[in-house]
Amino acid sequence: MSPRPEDFVVFALVLFALLTFAGMRAVAKAGYPTWLVLLFAVPVVDLMILLVIAFLKWPVERRLEWAEQRAFAVRDGFASSPAVPVFAERAGRSPSSGWSKPVRASWDPMRARR
């Protein structure tokens, strides 16, 4: 029994849906908007988008650098934003303790749980 053209269309649609969903998840984890995956359906635009995503700094990396800068600010004993006392509290150095305790944990909440 040979495959019918309708079977191929159904298979192609299911495959397209799965790949689109997987691409949306990957792009979202990188910090980009999920609708960006739809531009991969355009033949020349997909290569340009891929190059931009590959070689520019991802939004997730920019947020990570920001968090590291805030953690160093807490370690050095000065607060420059309202979020810093929250980081300080998690690191064991709060304004109520006089900022004198050594930092027991890094900015990474997963390392703090060990």
N, C-alpha and C positions, 0 to 999 in steps of 0.2 A: 504494500500500500504506500503510495507516494504522498508526501505532505501537500496539503492544500495551501493556496496563497493566504487564506484567512488565518491558518495556523501560524504562518510566518509573521503576519501583522500583529497578532496577539502576543507572540513571543517577543517581537521587537518593542512593543509598547511596555510590556512587563519589564524587559531589560532596561529600557530607557527610564522607567519610573524608579527602579532600584538604583541605577547609577546616579540619577539626579538626587535621590534621597541621601546616598552615601556622600556625594559631592557637597551637598548642603551642610551635612554634619562636619565634614573636614574643613570647609571654608569658615563655618561658625567657630570651630575650635581655634582657628588661626586669628579670629577677631574681625573678620570681614563680614559684610552683610550677606545673608544667604541667597538673595536674589542674584548675586554675582554668578552663580552657577548657570543660570539661564543664558548668560552671554557665551557660554562654552558651546552652544548650539550654532553660533554664527561662525563660519569657517575661518576667516582671517582674524577676527577679534579674539578667538580663543587662544591663539598663540601669543598675542600681545598681552592678554590678561595673565596667562601663565608666566610670562617673563616678568611682568610687574609683581605678581605674587611671589615669585621665586627670589627676586633680587632686592626688593624693598624691605624695610624693617616692618615686621608685622605689628598690628595694634597690640597684640598680646605681649610682644617683646617690649614695646614702649611702656605698657602698664607695669611690667616686671621691673624695668629700670626705675620707674617712679617709686615703686614700693621699696626697692633697695635703697634709693636715696633717702626715703623717709626713715628706713631702719637705721641708716648711718646717722641721721639727725638725732634719733633717739639715743643711739649709743654714745654720741658725743655730748649729750645732755642738753640739747636745745630743741624746742618744738617750734615748727614753722607753719603748721596747719592744724585744724581741729582734729584731724584723723590721727595725728601723732600720739596723743595720750592713749588712744585705744591700742596702738601698736606697742606702746611702752608698757601698758598693763599686761599684755600678753607676754612680753619679754621679761617681766618681773621687775621692771623699773617704772615706778609710777611717781607722779608728783607728791603723793602722800608719803612715799617712802624716802623722800629727799633726793631721789635720783642717785643714791649711793650704792645700790646693789649692782653687782656685776650682771651682765647680760647672760642669762642661762640658755637662751634659745635664739635662733635666728629669726628673720622675718617670716620664714616658711612655716606655716601652721602644721604641716606634716612632720617636720623635724621636731617641733615642740612636743609632739605626742609620744616620742620615743622614750 
